[in-house]
Amino acid sequence: HRDLHSFPTRRSSDLDSALDIQAGAQVQGYQTEVIAAGPAGRQVVVTYAPGQAIAVLAGSSQLFTWSGTAWQLPIPSDALLIKTIREQGREIGEIFALLDRRTGSAWNPSSPRAYFPAVCLTDIDSQITLDAANAPDAVPYLRARKMIFKDGLSGELQALGVTNWAIAANVATLTFTNNTDTIAAIAALGEDQAVHGSYTNWRSITLASAIGPITVGDYAITNVNPSARTISFNFTAANASGAVSASAEFFPFRIPGSITTARVFTGRGLTIHGANDDNGYFVAGGLRRRGYMQQITGTLASARNIFRLSETTGAFSVTNPSNSGTDGGSVVSNYEYARFDSANSPGARTSKETHGPALTIHLYMHLGRLI
């Protein structure tokens, strides 16, 4: 709807007219048009929001739109185009890279090019919480994302089977199915926890149906034990246990107790790997994994307190020189030994972590809209 108002300027006066329209409308999207009439050169100064005013020259008009809380000037078409591109040019949750570091910036019609509806993952120390009031598209999207083992492949696991439950000292522990895929999925959760460094503000487990006295809901995980195939979380109930045929799901970005927030984790120092590898190390759902070095083993043979090392320039080489007449080794208290260090291998480069060649960038997650 549009109201058409005419506000004539004062006669026989050099003063401009003033108009305050801040009282506003009741319906978001309602429009009003101020038409200024009067001698040429006069103007109406229209105050449309706290601290916001615009001059409307006699013989012209100005359109205002009610945002729900205040009148606003129409957004120029080029600004609206920028807004559309920034919001819809990427998929919600899409991970992308830039060379420079940027912080998320909410929409402001007066500076459309500053609009940046994304969060810098490499700017996060551990984790942050997104709220639907500020990220209305990203929060429901992230809350719906699920850890999926063999995503889209034969044998896909969207939920892990539970065979037993137990409650002790207000801690619930679920024991999962004893099979290779389930164990690998639990191990992937354990790896993500090791990267995170604690169970505080970490991942959650979701029960779509009750297990024993444990009710439906999202629960913050307090322990993951891949070797025992167990996951624990706090639940207040009397000590008890039992066998069950049930399942549990894992929504990595959910925050227990809230349906309007989602948790996003750091991407510092992380490379991106495709899910569904043959070994089950990389599981769909945004989990992280520590760096690993492929295991290399060998055998040293000794005879009569003498090491015979025919190859010392391979993956590992001897670091301590012979000091007791032996060949490439040492004898101490009748025990033969030889130290090896991969750093001494030809062309070796060593560091605290194992990684391949890399391009250093900043990682971002697209949020759709940022308010």
DAHUHU-V631126 format. One record per backbone hydrogen bond with DSSP energy under -1.0 kcal/mol. NH is the residue of the N-H (numbers start at 1). CO is the residue of the C=O. If there is no record, write none. Layout:
NH&CO  NH&CO
This chain:
3&31  5&33  7&35  9&37  17&43  19&45  21&47  24&21  29&66  30&27  31&1  32&64  33&3  34&62  35&5  36&60  42&39  44&56  45&17  46&54  47&19  48&52  49&52  52&49  54&46  56&44  58&42  59&36  60&57  62&34  64&32  65&72  66&30  67&70  71&48  72&65  80&76  81&77  82&78  83&79  84&80  85&81  86&82  87&83  88&84  89&85  93&366  94&91  96&364  98&362  105&116  107&370  111&108  114&111  115&112  116&105  118&116  119&365  121&363  122&363  123&120  128&264  130&262  132&260  134&131  135&131  139&135  141&137  142&138  143&139  144&140  145&142  147&250  148&284  149&157  153&150  156&153  157&149  160&248  162&246  163&175  164&175  165&242  166&173  167&240  168&171  171&168  172&233  173&166  174&231  175&164  176&229  177&161  179&177  183&179  184&180  185&181  186&182  187&183  188&184  189&185  190&186  191&187  192&188  193&189  194&190  195&191  196&192  197&193  205&219  206&249  207&217  211&214  214&211  217&207  219&205  221&203  222&232  223&232  225&230  229&225  230&225  231&174  232&223  233&172  235&170  240&167  242&165  244&163  246&162  248&160  249&206  254&251  258&255  262&130  263&253  264&128  266&126  267&121  270&267  276&282  280&277  284&148  303&306  306&303  308&301  319&339  330&337  332&335  335&332  337&330  341&317  344&341  345&342  348&345  362&98  364&96  365&119  366&94  367&117  369&367  371&134
